[in-house]
Amino acid sequence: MDLHATNASTTELERIGDAIAELSAHLDAASARLLDLIRDFDARGGWNNGFRSCAEWLSWRVGLDLGAAREKVRVARALATLPRLARALVRGELSYAKVRALTRVATPDTEERLLAIGRAGTAEHVERIVRGWRRMDRKAEKDEARRQHASRALHVYPNDDGTTTIRGRLSPEAGAILLKALTAARQALYSQQQASAPDAKPRDAFAETPTMAQQQADALQLIAETALQHGIDPGSPAEHYQVVVHVDASVLNDPEQPGQSVVEDGARVPAETSQRLGCDASRVVMEHDAEGRIFDVGAKTRTIPPALRRALLYRDRSCRFPGCHGRFCQAHHIRHWAHGGPTTLSNLVLLCRRHHRAVHEEGYRVERMSDGEIRFRDPYGRVVPDVPCPPPAPSDPVSAVKIHNDAAGVAVDPRTATPTWQGERLDVRYAIDVLHPLANEKRTAA
């Protein structure tokens, strides 16, 4: 056995291992810069040019899996309030994998102790600690939800003078529903009064504008009266959320033409909105005489027949806008039926709500090419490609990363990200009991 050759091979492997560790630290430091750019781009809405989120833009523009893109955005946002973890990533002291895990549970109050876990343990240790931490958080949330549910109450006290005092405590979701209902009832009461008599003067001192507390009381009365008059059954969701739009045929054909485009309460909506709603909705044709009186009403028909919709869903499967994978879609007429476009499979395309609005109301266009492919253009007429061309990469990307880190003052060596773990067994339960603030509180109380 050639001992000299063996030692030389071991030394060479150690050198390669050090090179791997050092380059990995450089890449983690560079990923900190990437996250800074993503956070700035996200905050300034740079993705809001046809995309529903920064993650969808990243998936389209950079080629990341959508789940990985969402994680990048989440971590970038979280690091804005976690400066210690951010600095450790910038210096290459923690890997992106560790930082990604720690940002799931870290807060400004717990960041320092979690950073110590990241430096001491391996990535597997960090993941196990984070899972234990989240179990403790979920247990605390469930305990709080049970406490809130158990403490719900509504006390109604008839007073001697005939008035009634109400005092209560509701769960968060019940309270949110009540506040929404009170707001709607208050607006219905006082907005209608002001609209019907905007210049009316109060007849006496008691007719002055009610205080907010008085308006809330009146709103509660209206809610109770409405429930008694119409019953408690909330009704069919489909009918409850149905929206009716009245639009003249001339306006539907050409938004520049005079005519109505209004919802049921008379509020005007843009003609482009009516066109979008008309793409995939029930349609009733009403004919008017010269005086505006209705003399004929046609039967309600679906713009897209069920069999054609099934074929469209089978063909497109999801939103066809580049980079979008939305599953809840509407059928869009490439050439609107009001312009003479046929309701055929070749003239239809699936779009999610966000991109259906973009095409009708934000200047985007969709067209079918002679080969049957779909092409989108932005408001400036530029083609939105399905897969963008990647930017040119430097001839030596490794050196480019190192030069950038050196210029930023990042000093990295093979031991920069090495954990201090010495091989001892990790006791997750003990670690959570020592580190988690809620576990500390329970131990102190005991």
C-alpha positions in Angstrom: 0.0 0.0 0.0 1.4 3.4 -1.0 0.9 5.5 2.1 2.2 8.6 0.3 -0.3 8.2 -2.5 -3.2 7.7 0.0 -2.2 10.8 2.0 -2.0 12.8 -1.2 -5.5 11.6 -2.2 -6.9 12.5 1.2 -5.4 16.0 1.0 -6.8 16.5 -2.5 -10.3 15.4 -1.3 -10.0 17.8 1.7 -9.1 20.6 -0.7 -12.1 19.8 -2.9 -14.4 19.7 0.2 -13.1 23.1 1.4 -13.7 24.5 -2.1 -17.3 23.2 -2.0 -17.9 24.7 1.5 -16.4 28.0 0.5 -18.3 28.3 -2.7 -21.5 27.3 -1.0 -21.0 30.1 1.6 -20.4 32.5 -1.3 -23.6 31.4 -3.0 -25.5 31.9 0.3 -24.1 35.4 0.6 -25.1 36.1 -2.9 -28.6 34.7 -2.2 -28.9 37.4 0.5 -28.5 40.0 -2.2 -31.0 38.2 -4.4 -33.6 38.3 -1.5 -32.9 42.0 -1.0 -33.7 42.6 -4.7 -36.8 40.5 -4.5 -38.1 42.3 -1.4 -37.6 45.7 -3.1 -39.2 44.5 -6.3 -42.1 43.1 -4.4 -42.7 46.2 -2.2 -42.6 48.5 -5.3 -45.0 46.3 -7.2 -42.7 45.6 -10.1 -44.5 42.4 -10.8 -47.9 44.1 -11.2 -47.7 44.2 -15.0 -50.1 41.4 -15.7 -49.1 39.0 -12.9 -51.1 38.2 -9.8 -48.1 38.1 -7.4 -44.3 38.5 -7.2 -44.1 34.7 -6.9 -45.8 34.2 -10.2 -43.6 36.8 -11.9 -40.5 35.0 -10.5 -41.8 31.6 -11.7 -42.3 33.1 -15.2 -39.2 35.4 -15.4 -36.6 33.3 -13.5 -37.9 29.8 -14.1 -38.4 28.9 -10.4 -41.0 26.4 -9.4 -44.0 28.3 -8.1 -43.7 26.8 -4.6 -40.0 27.8 -4.5 -40.8 31.3 -5.8 -43.4 31.7 -3.0 -40.8 30.7 -0.4 -38.3 33.2 -1.8 -40.8 36.0 -1.5 -41.8 34.9 2.0 -38.2 34.7 3.2 -37.4 38.1 1.6 -40.3 39.7 3.4 -39.5 38.1 6.7 -35.9 39.1 6.7 -37.0 42.8 6.6 -37.8 42.5 10.3 -35.1 40.0 11.3 -31.8 41.9 10.9 -29.6 39.3 12.8 -30.7 36.5 10.5 -30.3 38.7 7.5 -26.7 39.7 8.5 -25.8 36.0 9.1 -27.0 35.2 5.6 -25.1 38.1 4.0 -21.9 37.0 5.7 -22.4 33.4 4.5 -22.6 32.2 8.2 -26.0 30.5 7.7 -27.1 28.7 4.7 -30.3 29.7 2.8 -31.9 26.4 3.9 -31.4 27.3 7.6 -32.6 30.8 7.2 -35.6 29.7 5.2 -36.6 27.3 8.1 -35.9 29.8 10.9 -38.0 32.5 9.3 -41.0 30.3 9.6 -41.1 30.9 13.3 -38.7 33.7 14.1 -39.9 37.0 15.5 -37.8 40.1 16.5 -38.1 38.8 20.1 -37.0 35.2 19.4 -34.6 35.9 16.6 -31.4 35.9 18.7 -31.9 32.5 20.3 -33.0 31.0 17.0 -29.9 32.4 15.4 -27.8 30.6 18.0 -29.6 27.3 17.0 -28.8 28.0 13.3 -25.1 28.5 14.1 -24.8 25.5 16.4 -26.8 22.9 14.6 -27.0 21.3 11.2 -29.8 22.0 8.7 -31.5 18.8 9.9 -31.3 20.0 13.5 -32.8 23.4 12.6 -35.7 21.8 10.7 -36.5 19.6 13.7 -36.3 22.5 16.1 -38.6 24.5 13.9 -41.1 21.7 13.6 -41.2 21.4 17.4 -41.5 25.2 17.7 -44.5 25.2 15.3 -46.1 22.4 17.3 -45.9 24.6 20.4 -47.3 27.6 18.5 -50.2 25.6 17.1 -51.0 24.2 20.5 -51.0 27.8 21.9 -53.2 28.9 19.0 -55.7 26.0 19.6 -55.7 26.7 23.4 -56.5 30.4 22.7 -59.2 29.5 20.1 -60.8 27.2 22.6 -60.6 29.8 25.3 -62.2 32.4 23.0 -65.0 30.0 22.0 -65.7 29.1 25.6 -65.8 32.7 26.6 -68.4 33.7 24.0 -71.5 35.2 25.5 -74.4 37.7 24.9 -76.2 39.2 27.8 -79.5 41.0 27.2 -80.9 43.0 30.2 -84.4 44.6 30.1 -84.3 47.8 32.1 -87.0 49.3 34.2 -87.6 52.2 31.8 -88.3 49.7 28.9 -85.0 50.0 27.2 -82.6 47.1 26.8 -79.0 46.8 27.6 -76.8 44.4 25.6 -73.3 43.3 26.5 -71.4 40.5 24.9 -68.2 38.9 23.8 -67.9 37.1 20.4 -65.3 35.0 18.8 -63.1 36.7 16.2 -65.0 35.4 13.2 -68.4 36.1 14.7 -67.3 39.6 15.6 -66.1 40.2 12.1 -69.5 39.1 10.7 -71.4 41.3 13.1 -69.2 44.4 12.3 -69.7 43.8 8.6 -73.5 43.5 9.1 -73.6 46.7 11.3 -71.6 48.6 8.7 -73.9 47.5 5.9 -77.1 48.3 7.8 -75.7 51.7 8.9 -74.8 52.6 5.4 -78.2 51.5 4.1 -80.0 53.6 6.7 -78.0 56.8 6.6 -76.7 56.8 3.1 -80.3 56.5 1.8 -81.5 59.2 4.0 -78.8 61.6 2.9 -79.3 60.8 -0.7 -83.1 61.3 -0.5 -82.9 64.7 1.3 -79.3 66.1 1.1 -80.4 69.7 1.9 -83.0 68.8 4.6 -82.7 70.6 7.9 -83.5 69.0 11.2 -86.9 69.9 12.5 -85.8 70.1 16.1 -82.8 69.4 18.4 -83.6 65.8 18.6 -83.5 65.3 14.8 -79.8 66.2 14.5 -77.4 63.7 13.0 -77.2 60.7 15.3 -73.9 59.8 17.0 -72.0 56.8 15.8 -73.3 54.8 18.9 -76.9 55.8 18.0 -76.3 54.8 14.4 -75.0 51.4 15.6 -78.1 50.9 17.7 -80.3 51.7 14.7 -78.3 49.4 12.5 -78.8 46.5 15.0 -82.5 47.1 15.0 -82.6 47.0 11.2 -80.7 43.7 11.2 -83.1 42.2 13.6 -86.2 43.5 11.7 -84.7 42.2 8.4 -84.1 38.7 9.9 -87.6 38.5 11.2 -89.2 39.7 8.0 -87.2 37.5 5.6 -86.3 34.6 7.9 -83.0 33.3 9.1 -82.2 31.1 6.1 -79.3 32.8 4.3 -80.6 31.4 1.0 -78.8 29.9 -2.0 -75.2 31.1 -2.4 -75.5 31.2 -6.1 -78.5 33.6 -6.1 -77.1 35.5 -3.1 -74.0 36.5 -5.0 -75.6 37.0 -8.4 -74.8 40.4 -10.0 -77.1 41.8 -12.7 -75.7 44.3 -15.2 -77.9 46.3 -17.6 -76.0 47.3 -20.7 -77.1 48.7 -24.1 -76.1 46.6 -27.1 -74.5 49.6 -28.7 -72.3 50.2 -25.6 -71.4 46.5 -25.5 -70.3 46.6 -29.1 -68.4 50.0 -28.8 -67.5 51.5 -25.4 -67.4 54.9 -27.0 -71.1 54.9 -27.9 -73.6 56.6 -25.6 -75.9 54.4 -23.5 -76.2 52.7 -20.2 -73.9 50.2 -18.5 -75.1 50.0 -14.9 -75.6 47.4 -12.2 -79.0 46.9 -10.5 -78.7 49.8 -8.1 -78.0 52.2 -10.9 -74.2 52.6 -10.3 -72.4 52.9 -13.6 -69.7 50.5 -14.5 -67.2 50.9 -17.5 -68.4 49.4 -20.7 -65.2 47.3 -20.7 -66.3 45.7 -17.4 -69.7 44.9 -19.0 -67.9 43.3 -21.9 -65.8 41.2 -19.5 -68.9 40.1 -17.5 -70.7 39.3 -20.8 -67.9 37.0 -21.9 -69.1 34.2 -19.6 -72.5 34.9 -18.1 -76.2 34.4 -18.5 -77.7 36.7 -21.1 -81.3 38.1 -21.3 -82.2 40.3 -24.3 -84.8 43.0 -23.6 -86.2 45.0 -26.4 -87.4 48.6 -25.8 -89.7 50.9 -27.9 -88.9 54.4 -28.8 -90.1 55.7 -25.4 -87.8 53.3 -23.6 -90.6 50.9 -22.5 -89.8 47.2 -22.5 -92.0 45.3 -25.0 -90.2 42.0 -25.2 -87.9 39.9 -22.9 -86.1 36.9 -24.2 -85.3 33.7 -22.3 -82.2 33.6 -20.2 -79.4 31.7 -22.0 -75.8 30.8 -21.1 -73.2 32.5 -23.3 -71.1 29.4 -23.1 -73.1 26.1 -23.5 -72.2 23.4 -21.0 -70.8 21.0 -23.6 -68.5 23.7 -25.0 -67.3 24.7 -21.6 -66.3 21.1 -20.9 -64.3 21.0 -24.1 -62.7 24.3 -23.2 -61.7 23.1 -19.7 -60.3 19.9 -21.2 -58.2 21.8 -23.7 -56.9 24.7 -21.6 -57.0 23.2 -18.1 -56.0 26.5 -16.5 -55.4 30.2 -17.2 -53.5 30.6 -20.5 -51.8 33.9 -19.5 -48.0 33.3 -19.5 -46.7 32.3 -16.1 -50.2 31.8 -14.6 -51.6 28.5 -13.4 -54.9 29.7 -12.0 -57.5 26.9 -11.9 -60.6 29.1 -11.2 -61.1 30.5 -14.7 -63.7 32.2 -16.9 -64.2 31.7 -20.6 -63.0 34.7 -22.7 -64.1 35.4 -26.2 -61.0 36.4 -28.2 -63.3 38.3 -30.5 -66.2 39.3 -28.3 -69.7 38.0 -29.3 -70.9 41.6 -29.3 -68.5 42.3 -32.1 -69.7 39.3 -34.1 -67.3 36.8 -32.7 -68.6 33.2 -32.6 -69.0 31.2 -29.4 -66.8 28.4 -30.7 -63.8 26.6 -29.2 -61.4 28.3 -31.5 -62.6 31.7 -30.3 -62.5 30.9 -26.6 -59.6 30.9 -24.1 -59.6 30.3 -20.3 -58.5 33.2 -18.2 -58.4 33.6 -14.4 -60.3 36.6 -13.0 -57.1 38.7 -12.7 -56.1 38.2 -16.3 -59.6 38.4 -17.7 -59.7 41.9 -16.2 -56.2 42.7 -17.6 -57.4 41.8 -21.1 -60.7 43.8 -20.9 -59.8 46.8 -18.7 -56.0 47.1 -18.5 -55.0 47.2 -22.1 -53.7 43.6 -22.5 -54.6 41.8 -25.7 -55.0 38.2 -26.7 -54.9 36.8 -30.2 -55.0 33.4 -31.8 -52.3 32.8 -34.4 -52.7 31.0 -37.7 -51.1 27.9 -36.3 -53.7 27.9 -33.4 -51.3 29.2 -30.7 -52.4 31.9 -28.3 -50.3 35.1 -28.0 -50.7 37.9 -25.5 -49.5 41.5 -25.8 -49.0 44.0 -23.0 -50.6 47.5 -23.1 -47.6 48.7 -25.2 -48.1 46.1 -27.8 -45.1 44.0 -26.8 -45.5 40.2 -26.9 -45.6 38.5 -23.5 -43.5 35.3 -24.1 -44.5 32.0 -22.5 -40.9 31.6 -21.4 -38.6 34.7 -21.3 -35.1 34.4 -22.7 -32.6 34.1 -19.8 -30.2 37.0 -19.3 -26.6 36.5 -20.5 -24.4 34.8 -17.9 -20.8 35.8 -17.2 -18.2 33.5 -18.7 -17.0 32.6 -15.2 -20.0 32.9 -12.8 -18.1 31.6 -9.8 -15.5 34.3 -10.0 -18.2 36.9 -10.6 -20.0 35.8 -7.3 -16.7 35.9 -5.4 -15.8 39.4 -6.8 -19.2 40.7 -5.9 -18.9 39.4 -2.3 -15.4 40.7 -1.9 -16.5 44.1 -3.1 -19.3 44.0 -0.5 -16.8 43.2 2.3 -18.0 39.6 2.7 -15.1 37.4 4.0 -15.8 33.7 3.4 -13.6 30.7 4.0 -14.3 26.9 4.2 -15.2 27.1 7.9 -17.6 30.1 7.7 -20.8 28.1 7.7 -19.6 25.1 9.7 -21.9 24.4 12.7 -20.4 24.1 16.2 -22.3 20.7 16.7 -19.9 18.1 18.2 -22.1 15.0 17.4 -24.2 14.9 20.6 -27.8 13.7 20.4 -30.4 16.4 19.8 -33.3 16.4 22.4 -36.0 18.5 20.6 -38.4 18.4 23.5 -35.8 19.8 25.9 -34.7 22.4 23.3 -38.2 23.7 22.8 -38.8 23.6 26.6 -35.8 25.9 27.1 -36.1 28.1 24.0 -39.8 28.7 23.3 -41.2 31.7 25.3 -44.5 30.0 25.9 -42.8 27.0 27.4 -40.8 29.3 29.6 -44.0 31.1 30.8 -45.7 27.8 31.7 -42.6 26.6 33.6 -42.4 29.9 35.5 -46.2 29.7 36.3 -45.8 26.2 37.6 
